[in-house]
Amino acid sequence: MEPLFAGVSNNAHHLYTLLSCIGFASKATVQITPDGLRFSVEESRVIQGLAFLDKSLFTSYTFNPTTGPESNGHNDQEQDPDGISENLNYPHFVVSLSALLETLKIFGINELPEPGRDRDTSIPQTNPVSSSAFNAPALLMDRSCTLQYAQHGAPLSITITEAGVKTTCELVTYEPEEDETDIPLQRDAIIMKIIMRSAWLHNAIAELDSATPTILKLSACAKHEPYFALSGAGGPFSESTVEFSIDQHNEIIGGGPGPGSMPSQTHHKVLADDGSSRARATRTKLAPTVTETFLVSPPSAMGERIRQSYRFALVRKAARAMAVANKVSIRGDRQGVLSLQFMIELDDQNTAVGRPVGAGVKNPVGKVCFVDFRFVPLLDEEEAEMDMQDDGQ
């Protein structure tokens, strides 16, 4: 009998790069669809990470839903441009994500640097100077990874072949919890959509993280400054703010706290040079320079400005995706749910194409994949409780 699913990839590093972005949880729910594999992780129902392994990442992708009892042949999936929407009619199961990541890097796939390092130095180099028996270019050309799920309840089989050496690992699969659902993002009630280079968001979060805050405050307004700002609060230091400005100078006003210093307040304005005066001339007048899309339309009951707060530690879990992504779409709905949707472009040389534009490196065209994080906002009483706990320390 043919397996329910079988996929062959000639680049295990692509799979590892995407899955490591949501590696903050030990287990993941896997869903097999005709268009690819959907991996979902969550923590305490307040953060969710979604990664979609598009079938274009596989040289061979076979899906036989009729061999499994879970599929009824209907597709009532809600359409989303990133392709990571859920459809419970397709087969799904829980697997150890940490074990899967360890298996994918068994032949020397280097793990991404820890979040928090400088964005420009955290991207793996396309052609590293040093090489070993497991990362030499000749061997990378002969590496393949086969994923197979024979039938409902069967283990997930991963076979990695490199230079004639074959390793097979079978991961036990589990039934997902019955009440397991996605954190809902109301796509018909989006009140904020900001698209920008992921590097800017990564640098802002890393800068705020230096003051060890417990709360991330987001502020956005289409009419008055600051048009878009992120603040870190609740830590041992005073509140620190990164403001994305409409100014067009290539400089940074204000400096972060030096090593060992204890600032009373740090206020930054992030200014950017997009390298194109023509692009600046056509940019919306009241949109931060670093943004490609800036749409802010809060309901009348909210006023002119959107203000939401989130646990900083949860947003920090998306730092790995920020480090490898090219762009990020920051979306928010009326409920306050925050979505960080990362566009990751993968080249054919085992790396993510996420290096900064203007660094003298022309990014090759590669496969485009998406990773989505969703965050539940803090309620007013939760934010007040966190502030009281910090004041008492």
C-alpha positions in Angstrom: 0.0 0.0 0.0 1.3 3.4 -0.9 2.2 5.7 2.1 -0.2 8.5 3.0 2.6 10.9 2.5 6.2 10.8 1.1 8.4 13.8 0.3 12.0 14.0 -0.8 14.1 17.1 -0.4 17.6 17.6 -1.7 18.3 20.3 0.9 17.7 19.4 4.5 19.0 22.7 5.6 16.0 24.5 4.1 13.7 22.4 6.3 15.9 22.9 9.3 16.0 26.7 8.8 12.2 27.0 8.7 11.5 24.6 11.6 14.1 26.1 13.8 12.3 29.4 13.6 9.5 27.9 15.7 11.7 25.7 17.8 10.7 27.4 21.1 8.4 24.4 21.9 9.4 20.7 22.2 6.4 19.4 20.3 4.6 20.4 17.1 1.4 19.6 15.5 2.0 18.5 11.9 -0.7 18.7 9.2 -0.3 17.1 5.8 -1.9 19.0 2.9 -1.7 18.8 -0.9 0.4 22.0 -0.9 2.8 21.2 1.9 3.4 20.4 5.5 2.0 22.7 8.2 3.9 22.8 11.6 2.2 24.5 14.5 3.6 25.1 18.0 2.1 26.9 20.9 2.7 27.8 24.6 0.0 28.4 27.2 -2.5 29.5 24.5 -0.8 32.9 24.4 1.8 32.4 21.6 1.7 30.3 18.5 4.3 29.7 15.8 3.3 28.4 12.3 5.7 27.2 9.7 4.7 25.9 6.3 7.0 23.6 4.3 5.7 24.3 0.8 5.8 21.3 -1.6 8.2 23.4 -3.8 10.9 22.6 -1.2 10.6 18.9 -2.2 11.9 17.4 -5.4 9.2 14.8 -4.9 5.9 15.3 -3.0 3.2 12.6 -2.8 0.0 12.9 -0.8 -2.6 10.2 -0.9 -5.4 11.4 1.5 -7.7 8.5 0.6 -5.3 6.1 2.4 -6.1 7.8 5.8 -9.3 7.8 7.7 -9.1 11.5 8.7 -9.8 12.9 5.2 -13.2 13.2 3.7 -12.0 14.8 0.4 -13.4 18.2 1.1 -11.4 21.3 1.4 -13.0 24.0 3.6 -9.7 25.7 4.4 -9.7 29.4 4.9 -7.5 30.9 2.2 -4.5 32.9 3.3 -1.6 34.1 1.0 1.0 32.4 3.1 -0.7 29.0 2.7 -0.4 28.1 6.5 -4.1 28.1 7.3 -5.5 25.1 9.0 -7.9 22.5 7.6 -8.8 19.8 10.1 -10.0 17.5 7.3 -6.4 16.8 6.4 -4.3 14.3 8.4 -2.6 15.8 11.5 -0.6 14.5 14.4 1.8 15.6 17.1 5.6 14.9 16.9 8.7 15.9 18.9 10.0 19.0 17.2 13.2 19.0 19.1 13.9 15.4 18.0 13.1 16.3 14.4 15.5 19.3 14.5 18.3 17.1 15.9 17.7 14.6 13.1 17.8 17.2 10.4 21.2 18.5 11.5 22.7 15.0 12.0 25.1 15.6 9.1 26.6 18.8 10.3 24.0 21.4 9.6 25.1 24.3 11.7 22.5 25.7 14.1 21.6 29.4 13.7 23.2 31.8 16.2 21.3 32.5 19.4 18.8 35.4 19.2 19.9 38.7 20.5 23.2 39.0 18.5 23.6 41.8 16.1 21.5 41.3 13.0 24.3 41.8 10.5 26.5 39.1 12.1 23.7 36.6 12.9 23.1 35.4 9.3 25.0 32.3 8.2 27.5 33.1 5.5 26.8 31.7 2.1 30.4 30.6 1.6 32.1 30.1 5.0 35.9 30.1 5.0 36.2 26.9 7.0 34.8 23.6 5.9 34.7 20.1 7.2 34.1 16.6 5.9 30.3 17.2 6.4 29.9 20.7 5.0 32.2 20.7 1.9 30.4 21.9 -1.2 30.8 18.5 -2.9 28.9 16.7 -0.1 26.2 19.3 0.1 25.4 18.5 -3.5 24.7 14.9 -2.6 22.5 15.3 0.5 18.8 14.3 0.5 16.1 14.0 3.1 13.1 11.8 2.8 10.0 12.2 5.0 7.4 9.5 5.1 4.1 9.0 7.0 2.7 5.6 6.0 -0.7 5.7 7.6 -2.7 7.2 10.5 -0.9 6.4 13.8 2.3 5.4 12.1 5.6 7.0 13.0 7.1 9.9 11.0 10.1 8.4 9.2 13.1 10.7 8.3 15.8 9.3 6.1 18.9 11.4 5.4 21.4 10.3 2.8 24.7 12.0 2.3 27.7 10.7 0.2 26.4 7.2 0.4 25.8 7.3 4.2 22.1 6.7 5.1 20.5 7.4 8.5 16.9 6.7 9.3 15.0 7.9 12.3 11.4 7.1 13.2 9.6 9.6 15.4 6.6 8.4 17.4 3.4 10.4 16.5 0.7 11.3 19.0 -3.0 12.3 18.7 -3.4 16.1 19.0 -5.5 17.5 21.8 -9.2 17.8 20.9 -9.4 21.5 22.1 -6.3 22.5 20.2 -7.1 25.5 17.9 -5.2 28.3 16.3 -5.0 31.7 18.0 -7.7 33.5 15.9 -6.6 36.4 13.8 -9.6 38.2 12.4 -8.6 38.8 8.8 -11.8 40.8 8.2 -11.1 43.1 11.2 -7.4 44.0 10.6 -6.8 47.5 11.9 -3.0 47.6 11.4 -0.7 46.3 8.7 2.9 47.3 8.5 5.4 45.7 6.1 9.1 46.4 6.5 12.5 44.7 6.4 12.8 42.1 9.1 16.2 43.5 10.0 14.7 46.7 11.4 12.3 44.8 13.7 15.1 42.4 14.8 17.4 45.3 15.7 14.7 47.1 17.6 13.8 44.0 19.7 17.5 43.4 20.4 18.0 47.0 21.4 15.0 46.9 23.8 16.1 43.5 25.1 19.3 45.0 26.5 17.2 46.7 29.2 15.6 43.3 30.1 11.9 44.5 29.9 8.9 42.3 30.7 6.4 44.1 28.6 6.5 45.2 24.9 4.3 48.1 24.1 3.3 48.8 20.5 2.1 52.2 19.4 0.9 53.1 15.9 -0.8 56.2 14.4 -1.3 57.4 10.9 -1.7 61.1 11.8 0.7 62.0 14.6 4.2 61.2 15.7 5.3 58.7 16.8 3.8 56.9 13.8 5.2 53.6 14.8 7.0 52.9 18.1 8.0 49.9 20.3 8.7 50.3 24.0 10.1 48.0 26.6 8.7 48.4 30.1 8.5 46.6 33.4 12.1 45.7 33.8 14.7 46.8 36.3 15.4 49.9 34.2 13.2 52.7 33.0 11.1 52.4 29.9 13.0 52.4 26.6 11.5 53.3 23.2 12.5 52.6 19.6 10.7 55.0 17.3 10.5 54.4 13.5 10.7 57.9 12.1 9.8 59.5 8.8 13.1 61.4 8.6 15.3 60.5 5.8 18.8 60.8 7.3 21.1 57.8 7.6 21.8 58.2 11.3 20.7 57.2 14.7 19.7 59.8 17.3 20.4 58.8 20.8 22.4 55.9 22.0 21.7 52.7 23.9 23.1 52.0 27.3 26.7 51.0 27.4 27.9 47.8 28.9 27.2 47.8 32.6 25.4 51.2 32.6 22.0 51.8 34.2 20.1 54.3 32.1 17.2 56.3 33.5 15.6 56.3 30.1 16.7 55.5 26.6 14.8 56.9 23.6 15.8 56.0 20.1 14.7 57.2 16.7 15.5 54.6 14.0 16.2 56.3 10.7 16.9 54.6 7.5 18.3 55.1 4.0 16.4 53.0 1.5 18.9 53.8 -1.2 16.4 55.3 -3.6 15.4 59.0 -3.6 12.7 58.2 -6.1 11.2 55.7 -3.7 11.2 58.4 -1.0 9.5 60.9 -3.2 6.6 58.6 -3.8 6.3 57.3 -0.3 3.2 58.1 1.7 3.9 61.4 3.6 3.0 60.1 7.0 4.6 56.7 6.9 7.9 55.8 8.6 10.8 55.7 6.1 11.6 52.0 6.9 8.1 50.7 6.0 7.0 49.5 2.6 3.3 49.4 3.7 1.9 51.4 6.5 -1.9 51.0 7.1 -3.3 52.0 10.5 -7.1 52.4 10.8 -8.2 51.9 14.4 -12.0 51.9 15.2 -13.5 55.1 16.5 -13.8 53.7 20.0 -10.0 53.3 20.1 -9.2 56.9 19.0 -6.5 57.8 16.5 -3.8 55.6 18.0 -3.4 51.9 18.4 -1.9 50.8 21.7 -1.3 47.2 22.7 0.9 45.4 25.2 2.5 41.9 25.0 4.8 39.8 27.1 8.3 40.7 25.9 9.6 37.2 26.6 7.1 35.8 24.1 7.9 38.2 21.3 11.6 37.4 21.9 10.8 33.8 20.9 10.4 35.0 17.3 13.9 36.5 17.2 15.3 33.5 15.3 12.7 34.1 12.5 13.5 37.8 12.5 17.2 37.0 12.0 16.7 35.0 8.8 13.7 36.6 7.2 13.8 39.2 4.5 10.6 41.0 5.3 8.0 41.0 8.1 4.3 41.8 7.9 3.1 43.2 11.3 -0.7 42.8 11.6 -3.2 43.5 14.4 -6.9 42.9 14.6 -9.6 44.5 16.8 -9.1 41.9 19.5 -5.5 43.0 19.9 -4.0 39.7 18.5 -0.6 40.4 16.9 0.6 38.6 13.9 4.3 38.7 12.8 4.4 37.0 9.4 7.9 36.5 8.1 8.9 36.1 4.5 12.0 33.9 4.2 13.7 33.5 0.9 15.9 30.4 0.6 18.7 30.2 -1.9 20.2 27.0 -3.4 23.3 27.0 -1.2 21.9 25.9 2.2 21.4 29.4 3.5 18.5 31.9 4.2 18.7 35.0 2.1 18.2 37.5 4.9 21.2 39.7 4.6 20.7 43.5 4.7 20.1 45.3 1.4 22.9 47.8 0.6 25.6 45.6 2.2 27.3 45.1 -1.2 25.7 41.7 -1.6 23.1 41.0 -4.3 20.6 38.5 -3.0 19.9 35.6 -5.4 16.4 34.7 -6.2 15.3 31.6 -4.2 12.3 29.8 -2.8 9.9 32.0 -0.7 8.5 30.5 2.5 6.5 31.9 5.4 6.6 31.6 9.2 3.9 33.2 11.2 3.8 34.1 15.0 0.6 35.1 16.8 0.5 36.7 20.2 -2.4 37.3 22.6 -2.3 40.8 24.1 -2.0 41.6 27.8 -5.1 42.7 29.5 -4.9 45.9 31.6 -5.0 44.0 34.9 -2.3 41.6 33.7 -0.1 44.5 32.7 -0.7 46.2 36.1 0.1 42.9 37.9 3.4 42.5 36.0 4.3 46.1 36.8 3.6 45.5 40.5 5.7 42.4 40.6 8.7 44.2 39.1 8.3 47.1 41.5 8.4 44.6 44.4 11.7 43.0 43.3 
